[in-house]
Every structure is written in C-alpha cells, then in structure tokens.
C-alpha cells in the first residue's frame, strides 16, 4: 500500500517557479536590460563597484565590456534577474515619490527593521539576490498600502 502525505494546511498562494531563459531569449533582452541598468545605476548607485555587486560581483573587465558593448553581450539568467529586481525597485520608488528621493533612497540609512539601520544598498550588497527580492516585495507592499 502506497503511503500518502497528509493534506497541507498552508494556504498562501504558490510562487511561480522562475523560468530559466534560453540563450536566444537572453540574447534578445540583454541589450535593453543593460541600457536600463546603466541608466539606473548612474542615478541611484554611484560607484561602479556597487553596480558590479548588484550584478552579482562581476569582474572589472566583464563589467566594462558590458558597459562598452551592451548589444553584443549575453547576460546570464542570474544577471537578468538581478537587473529586473533593480528596475522593479526603482519603478516602485518612483511611483509614490519624486525621482530625486527615489534616486537617493537606496543610499539613505533606513529605520525599517528589515534593514537594521543599513541603507538598502548595503543590505542588498550583503544579502544578494535574495535581499533584492525582499526589498522589491517590501516596496510593492508599501505601494499597495498607500
């Protein structure tokens, strides 16, 4: 007799599993993603070192090649997810605030207990992609509440 698992009591909606993008699709979206990333990083993330960390700690050489040859690069799925999180964060910040605060927000110390007094940029640098997702979800929840 086959053993069955008991029914779950967990009723929260399931998250969709991310689809790993095939190379052809990544090739098509890399140029626009990099263009948007570098435009965003020029206002909210000042030094190139921070921008490199947002991309997952890419090397100097790879980063400057991306900057120079946006259309000829092909980003990994991870890099594309990171850029999409950054775009969503800036989009969420620009919705309730003017652009000047949205551009500075990632660098300002934050009293929200998630950040523990750190600036969101520092929090994301320490926590990587997981922290980016948390910041994005926090901001989206904040927008829905207001």
MOPEFEN-V639892 format. One record per residue. N is the residue number from 1. RES is the residue in one letter. PHI is phi in whole degrees, -180 to 180 (none if undefined). OMEGA is omega in whole degrees, -180 to 180 (999 if undefined). NEAR is the number of other ideal C-beta (glycine too) atoms within 8 Angstrom. Layout:
n->[N	N]
res->[RES	RES]
phi->[PHI	PHI]
omega->[OMEGA	OMEGA]
near->[NEAR	NEAR]
This chain:
n->[1	2	3	4	5	6	7	8	9	10	11	12	13	14	15	16	17	18	19	20	21	22	23	24	25	26	27	28	29	30	31	32	33	34	35	36	37	38	39	40	41	42	43	44	45	46	47	48	49	50	51	52	53	54	55	56	57	58	59	60	61	62	63	64	65	66	67	68	69	70	71	72	73	74	75	76	77	78	79	80	81	82	83	84	85	86	87	88	89	90	91	92	93	94	95	96	97	98	99	100	101	102	103	104	105	106	107	108	109	110	111	112	113	114	115	116	117	118	119	120	121	122	123	124	125	126	127	128	129	130	131	132	133	134	135	136	137	138	139	140	141	142	143	144	145	146]
res->[X	X	X	X	X	X	X	X	X	X	X	X	X	X	X	X	X	X	X	X	X	X	X	X	X	X	X	X	X	X	X	X	X	X	X	X	X	X	X	X	X	X	X	X	X	X	X	X	X	X	X	X	X	X	X	X	X	X	X	X	X	X	X	X	X	X	X	X	X	X	X	X	X	X	X	X	X	X	X	X	X	X	X	X	X	X	X	X	X	X	X	X	X	X	X	X	X	X	X	X	X	X	X	X	X	X	X	X	X	X	X	X	X	X	X	X	X	X	X	X	X	X	X	X	X	X	X	X	X	X	X	X	X	X	X	X	X	X	X	X	X	X	X	X	X	X]
phi->[none	-73	-89	-109	-79	-68	-63	-82	-100	-75	-114	-64	-63	-75	-79	-72	-73	-65	-89	-76	-74	-68	-56	-62	-71	-62	-61	-71	-94	-61	-56	-62	-65	-66	-60	-67	-61	-68	-66	-69	-72	-72	-104	-95	-119	-74	-75	-60	-60	-66	-62	-63	-68	-61	-84	101	79	-67	-70	-56	-60	-63	-61	-71	-68	-60	-66	-80	-124	-54	-79	-96	-87	-129	-80	-76	-60	-60	-63	-66	-62	-62	-65	-65	-63	-61	-61	-63	-64	-67	-64	-65	-72	-75	-67	-89	-119	-73	-65	-63	-72	-60	-71	-92	-54	-65	-103	-87	-57	-124	-87	-60	-64	-61	-85	55	85	-78	-73	-52	-61	-66	-60	-69	-62	-77	-102	65	-62	-61	-67	-60	-64	-63	-62	-61	-65	-60	-67	-65	-65	-63	-66	-63	-74	-88]
omega->[-179	180	-179	174	177	179	-178	174	-178	-174	179	180	179	174	176	177	-179	177	176	-173	175	-174	-178	179	177	179	-178	-175	-177	-179	179	180	179	179	179	180	-178	175	179	-176	177	-179	-173	-177	-171	-175	177	180	178	179	178	179	177	179	177	178	179	-179	177	-177	180	-180	-178	172	177	-178	-176	-174	-176	-173	-177	-179	171	-178	174	178	179	180	178	176	-180	178	180	176	180	179	179	179	-180	177	179	179	-179	-179	-178	-175	171	-176	-177	178	179	-179	-179	-171	-177	-177	-178	175	-173	-178	176	-174	175	-176	178	178	179	169	179	178	179	178	-179	179	179	-173	177	-174	179	179	177	180	179	180	179	-180	177	-179	178	177	179	179	180	-179	-176	999]
near->[2	3	4	4	4	4	4	4	4	4	3	4	3	4	4	4	4	6	4	5	9	6	7	6	8	14	8	7	10	14	10	7	12	14	9	10	14	11	8	12	12	5	8	11	11	4	6	6	6	12	13	12	9	14	13	10	5	9	6	6	6	8	13	8	9	13	8	6	7	12	6	4	11	6	12	6	10	8	11	14	10	13	14	9	13	13	11	11	14	11	8	12	12	9	7	6	9	6	8	6	9	12	8	9	11	11	9	8	7	11	6	6	5	8	12	6	6	10	11	14	10	8	15	13	10	8	9	9	10	7	11	15	9	10	13	12	8	10	12	10	8	10	10	6	5	5]
